[in-house]
Amino acid sequence: MKRVFLIVLDSVGIGEMPDAAQYGDEGSNTVAAAASSPLFSMPNMQRLGFFNIDGVDCGEPADAPQGAVARMTEASKGKDTTIGHWEIAGVVSGRPLPTFPDGFPDELLDEFKRETGRGVLCNKPYSGTDVIRDYGKEHLRTGDLIVYTSADSVFQIAAHEDLVPIDELYRYCEAARRLCAGKYGVGRVIARPFEGTPPFTRTPRRHDYSLKPPAKTMLDYISGAGKDVLAVGKINDIFAGSGITEMARTVDNADGIDKTLAWGKRAFHGLCFTNLVDYDMLYGHRNDVEGYAKALTYFDRRLPELLAMLGEEDILMITADHGCDPSTPSTDHSREYTPLVIAGPSVRAGVNLGTRASFADIAATILDYLEVEGETAGKSFLNEIV
């Protein structure tokens, strides 16, 4: 029973790509920023070869790495979660998803107001914590929804759970997802519930509503071949449920690791695909270098548990979907290379795959390993690692 555990450390980029300046991200290096903190410690990733990856010079390379590694290049146009994950799953996006730096047009918001029966506050790019600080009281007074975006392709709706019950907020997001199509086809509509009195706090009941991928992904091919596709965290949301056979939501990185380990005890055949979102949501977007460093250190401390669960025919892949450098003036995603660390009893130790042309090489390799036919934009490296 071949199994692949694919873990995305959301936003853990490893240095600017050659076209980073076109995205306003020149000089970004998320891991180097986190490594500047004395709280950063990744000895287990170091042993697997993380600091042997091309361009990663913020730690000591291993003399004899226990895993295989690569530096992954994003071939898609963009730097957001949706197209990053689509590419990991084999689909390269030729154009970026639409963004709205001046807010959403009246044509779209008028339709949204008619659908929900509520007014709209804000309608600009904003930090998620700042927007509830600045508009939370007015939201409670008026009942209007806080609608905002960012530098990414997102339509976000914030509402206080005492005023707008969570199921109602989810219905509003479903309405927004229907309306956000065509030229308004943002990558994600996101429910952003919050609670309490000032200072308000966001709750863990966030929910993402993504566009369906424009083509079949490795998830469709694997499940279509009768194998399992287990989704942990926001993977189900990112792929709009397409190709997924079972899913589990998570409240934080610890919960995501726990649920991955729980599924590791099961006898499934196929893919367990996990997203650990705290790096991005809690630390990258908030320019919290110390928090980012602590989160990476925590993952490294749990890594031996993940390695210990691997059976003889299991492979563990650890990667990322984009960057989100917590040390730059920007609070948005950054156009960066991403890491790939591969481990397992059958993985050839010490292999450095260099710099790959696309995240989609991951999908091609997983399909190859699981012996599933499917078309991807990537090139398999399976014969180099096993």
VENKA-V332107 format. One record per residue. N is the residue number from 0. RES is the residue in three letters. SS is DSSP state (hx for helix, st for strand, lp for the rest). OMEGA is omega in radians with two decimals (none if undefined). Layout:
n=(N	N)
res=(RES	RES)
ss=(SS	SS)
omega=(OMEGA	OMEGA)
//
This chain:
n=(0	1	2	3	4	5	6	7	8	9	10	11	12	13	14	15	16	17	18	19	20	21	22	23	24	25	26	27	28	29	30	31	32	33	34	35	36	37	38	39	40	41	42	43	44	45	46	47	48	49	50	51	52	53	54	55	56	57	58	59	60	61	62	63	64	65	66	67	68	69	70	71	72	73	74	75	76	77	78	79	80	81	82	83	84	85	86	87	88	89	90	91	92	93	94	95	96	97	98	99	100	101	102	103	104	105	106	107	108	109	110	111	112	113	114	115	116	117	118	119	120	121	122	123	124	125	126	127	128	129	130	131	132	133	134	135	136	137	138	139	140	141	142	143	144	145	146	147	148	149	150	151	152	153	154	155	156	157	158	159	160	161	162	163	164	165	166	167	168	169	170	171	172	173	174	175	176	177	178	179	180	181	182	183	184	185	186	187	188	189	190	191	192	193	194	195	196	197	198	199	200	201	202	203	204	205	206	207	208	209	210	211	212	213	214	215	216	217	218	219	220	221	222	223	224	225	226	227	228	229	230	231	232	233	234	235	236	237	238	239	240	241	242	243	244	245	246	247	248	249	250	251	252	253	254	255	256	257	258	259	260	261	262	263	264	265	266	267	268	269	270	271	272	273	274	275	276	277	278	279	280	281	282	283	284	285	286	287	288	289	290	291	292	293	294	295	296	297	298	299	300	301	302	303	304	305	306	307	308	309	310	311	312	313	314	315	316	317	318	319	320	321	322	323	324	325	326	327	328	329	330	331	332	333	334	335	336	337	338	339	340	341	342	343	344	345	346	347	348	349	350	351	352	353	354	355	356	357	358	359	360	361	362	363	364	365	366	367	368	369	370	371	372	373	374	375	376	377	378	379	380	381	382	383	384	385)
res=(MET	LYS	ARG	VAL	PHE	LEU	ILE	VAL	LEU	ASP	SER	VAL	GLY	ILE	GLY	GLU	MET	PRO	ASP	ALA	ALA	GLN	TYR	GLY	ASP	GLU	GLY	SER	ASN	THR	VAL	ALA	ALA	ALA	ALA	SER	SER	PRO	LEU	PHE	SER	MET	PRO	ASN	MET	GLN	ARG	LEU	GLY	PHE	PHE	ASN	ILE	ASP	GLY	VAL	ASP	CYS	GLY	GLU	PRO	ALA	ASP	ALA	PRO	GLN	GLY	ALA	VAL	ALA	ARG	MET	THR	GLU	ALA	SER	LYS	GLY	LYS	ASP	THR	THR	ILE	GLY	HIS	TRP	GLU	ILE	ALA	GLY	VAL	VAL	SER	GLY	ARG	PRO	LEU	PRO	THR	PHE	PRO	ASP	GLY	PHE	PRO	ASP	GLU	LEU	LEU	ASP	GLU	PHE	LYS	ARG	GLU	THR	GLY	ARG	GLY	VAL	LEU	CYS	ASN	LYS	PRO	TYR	SER	GLY	THR	ASP	VAL	ILE	ARG	ASP	TYR	GLY	LYS	GLU	HIS	LEU	ARG	THR	GLY	ASP	LEU	ILE	VAL	TYR	THR	SER	ALA	ASP	SER	VAL	PHE	GLN	ILE	ALA	ALA	HIS	GLU	ASP	LEU	VAL	PRO	ILE	ASP	GLU	LEU	TYR	ARG	TYR	CYS	GLU	ALA	ALA	ARG	ARG	LEU	CYS	ALA	GLY	LYS	TYR	GLY	VAL	GLY	ARG	VAL	ILE	ALA	ARG	PRO	PHE	GLU	GLY	THR	PRO	PRO	PHE	THR	ARG	THR	PRO	ARG	ARG	HIS	ASP	TYR	SER	LEU	LYS	PRO	PRO	ALA	LYS	THR	MET	LEU	ASP	TYR	ILE	SER	GLY	ALA	GLY	LYS	ASP	VAL	LEU	ALA	VAL	GLY	LYS	ILE	ASN	ASP	ILE	PHE	ALA	GLY	SER	GLY	ILE	THR	GLU	MET	ALA	ARG	THR	VAL	ASP	ASN	ALA	ASP	GLY	ILE	ASP	LYS	THR	LEU	ALA	TRP	GLY	LYS	ARG	ALA	PHE	HIS	GLY	LEU	CYS	PHE	THR	ASN	LEU	VAL	ASP	TYR	ASP	MET	LEU	TYR	GLY	HIS	ARG	ASN	ASP	VAL	GLU	GLY	TYR	ALA	LYS	ALA	LEU	THR	TYR	PHE	ASP	ARG	ARG	LEU	PRO	GLU	LEU	LEU	ALA	MET	LEU	GLY	GLU	GLU	ASP	ILE	LEU	MET	ILE	THR	ALA	ASP	HIS	GLY	CYS	ASP	PRO	SER	THR	PRO	SER	THR	ASP	HIS	SER	ARG	GLU	TYR	THR	PRO	LEU	VAL	ILE	ALA	GLY	PRO	SER	VAL	ARG	ALA	GLY	VAL	ASN	LEU	GLY	THR	ARG	ALA	SER	PHE	ALA	ASP	ILE	ALA	ALA	THR	ILE	LEU	ASP	TYR	LEU	GLU	VAL	GLU	GLY	GLU	THR	ALA	GLY	LYS	SER	PHE	LEU	ASN	GLU	ILE	VAL)
ss=(lp	lp	st	st	st	st	st	st	st	lp	lp	lp	st	st	st	st	lp	lp	lp	hx	hx	hx	hx	lp	lp	lp	lp	lp	lp	hx	hx	hx	hx	hx	hx	lp	lp	lp	lp	lp	lp	lp	hx	hx	hx	hx	hx	hx	lp	hx	hx	hx	lp	lp	lp	lp	lp	lp	lp	lp	lp	lp	lp	lp	lp	lp	lp	st	st	st	st	st	lp	lp	lp	lp	lp	lp	lp	lp	hx	hx	hx	hx	hx	hx	hx	hx	lp	lp	lp	lp	lp	lp	lp	lp	lp	lp	lp	lp	lp	lp	lp	lp	lp	hx	hx	hx	hx	hx	hx	hx	hx	hx	hx	hx	lp	lp	lp	st	st	st	st	st	st	lp	lp	hx	hx	hx	hx	hx	hx	hx	hx	hx	hx	hx	hx	hx	hx	hx	lp	lp	st	st	st	st	st	lp	lp	lp	lp	st	st	st	st	st	st	st	lp	lp	lp	lp	lp	hx	hx	hx	hx	hx	hx	hx	hx	hx	hx	hx	hx	hx	hx	lp	lp	hx	hx	hx	lp	lp	lp	st	st	st	st	st	st	st	st	lp	lp	lp	lp	lp	st	st	lp	lp	lp	lp	st	st	st	st	lp	lp	lp	lp	lp	lp	lp	hx	hx	hx	hx	hx	hx	hx	lp	lp	lp	st	st	st	st	st	lp	lp	hx	hx	hx	hx	lp	lp	lp	lp	lp	lp	lp	st	st	st	lp	lp	lp	lp	hx	hx	hx	hx	hx	hx	hx	hx	hx	hx	hx	hx	lp	lp	lp	lp	lp	st	st	st	st	st	st	st	lp	hx	hx	hx	hx	hx	hx	hx	lp	lp	lp	lp	hx	hx	hx	hx	hx	hx	hx	hx	hx	hx	hx	hx	hx	hx	hx	hx	hx	hx	hx	hx	lp	lp	lp	lp	lp	st	st	st	st	st	st	lp	lp	lp	st	lp	lp	lp	lp	lp	lp	lp	lp	lp	lp	st	lp	st	st	st	st	st	st	st	st	lp	lp	lp	lp	lp	lp	lp	lp	st	st	st	st	st	lp	lp	lp	hx	hx	hx	hx	hx	hx	hx	hx	hx	hx	hx	lp	lp	lp	lp	lp	lp	lp	lp	lp	lp	lp	hx	hx	hx	hx	lp)
omega=(-3.14	3.12	3.03	3.03	-3.11	-3.09	3.08	3.01	-2.93	3.05	-3.09	3.08	-3.07	3.06	-3.03	3.00	-3.09	-3.12	-3.07	-3.11	3.12	-3.13	-3.11	-3.01	-3.14	3.11	-3.11	3.06	-3.00	-3.11	3.12	3.11	3.12	-3.11	3.10	3.13	3.07	3.13	-3.10	3.10	-3.12	-3.09	-3.12	3.04	3.10	-3.14	3.11	3.10	-3.10	-3.09	2.99	-3.13	3.11	3.03	-3.14	-3.05	-3.12	3.09	-3.08	3.08	3.07	3.09	-3.14	-3.08	-3.10	-3.14	3.02	-3.05	3.04	2.95	-3.03	3.12	3.06	3.12	3.14	3.06	-3.14	-3.12	-3.10	-3.07	-3.03	-3.07	3.05	3.12	3.08	-3.12	3.05	-3.12	2.96	-3.07	3.10	-3.13	-3.08	3.08	3.14	3.03	-3.04	3.04	-3.03	-3.08	3.09	-3.10	-3.09	-3.10	-3.13	-3.12	-3.14	-3.08	3.10	3.09	3.13	3.12	3.13	-3.13	-3.02	-3.06	3.14	3.06	-3.07	3.03	3.00	-3.09	3.00	2.99	-3.04	2.94	-3.09	3.11	3.13	-3.04	3.11	3.05	-3.03	-3.06	-3.07	-3.13	3.13	3.07	-3.14	-3.12	-3.01	-3.02	3.10	3.14	3.07	3.14	-3.10	3.13	3.08	3.05	3.12	-3.10	-3.07	2.98	-3.01	-3.13	3.10	3.12	3.12	-3.04	3.09	-3.13	-3.13	3.12	-2.97	3.13	3.09	3.08	3.11	3.09	3.10	3.13	3.09	3.08	3.12	3.13	3.09	-3.08	-3.10	-3.12	3.13	-3.11	3.09	-3.03	3.11	-3.14	-3.09	2.83	-3.00	2.99	-3.10	-3.12	3.06	-3.04	3.04	3.07	-3.09	-0.01	-3.14	3.08	3.11	3.14	-3.13	-3.07	2.98	3.08	-3.13	3.08	-3.03	2.91	2.98	3.10	-3.07	3.13	3.10	3.08	3.10	3.13	3.10	-3.11	-3.09	3.13	3.10	3.10	3.09	3.13	-3.06	2.94	-3.10	-3.06	-3.14	-3.13	-3.04	3.12	3.14	3.12	-3.07	-3.11	3.14	3.09	-3.03	3.07	-3.05	-3.12	3.05	3.14	3.07	3.07	-3.13	3.11	3.12	-3.11	-3.13	3.12	3.11	3.10	3.13	-3.10	3.05	3.11	3.14	3.11	3.07	3.12	-3.11	3.11	3.07	3.13	-3.12	-2.97	2.91	-2.99	-3.02	2.98	3.05	-2.87	-2.99	-3.12	-3.10	-2.97	-3.03	-2.97	-3.14	-3.10	-3.13	-3.14	-3.11	-3.11	-3.10	3.12	3.12	3.13	3.13	-3.13	3.09	3.10	3.12	3.12	-3.13	3.14	3.13	-3.06	3.12	3.09	3.13	3.12	-3.10	-3.10	-3.02	3.03	-3.05	-3.10	3.13	3.04	3.04	3.05	3.12	-3.08	3.10	-3.04	-3.14	3.03	2.98	-3.02	-3.10	-3.08	-3.13	3.09	3.14	3.04	-3.07	3.13	3.13	-3.09	-3.04	2.87	3.08	3.14	2.90	3.08	-3.05	-3.12	3.11	-3.10	-3.09	-3.08	-3.14	-3.11	3.00	-3.13	3.02	-3.08	3.11	3.14	-3.10	-3.04	-3.08	2.97	-3.05	3.05	3.11	3.14	-3.12	-3.12	3.13	3.10	3.12	-3.10	-3.13	3.13	3.12	3.09	3.10	-3.14	3.05	3.07	-3.05	-3.14	-3.11	3.02	-3.04	-3.08	3.10	-3.03	3.11	none)
//
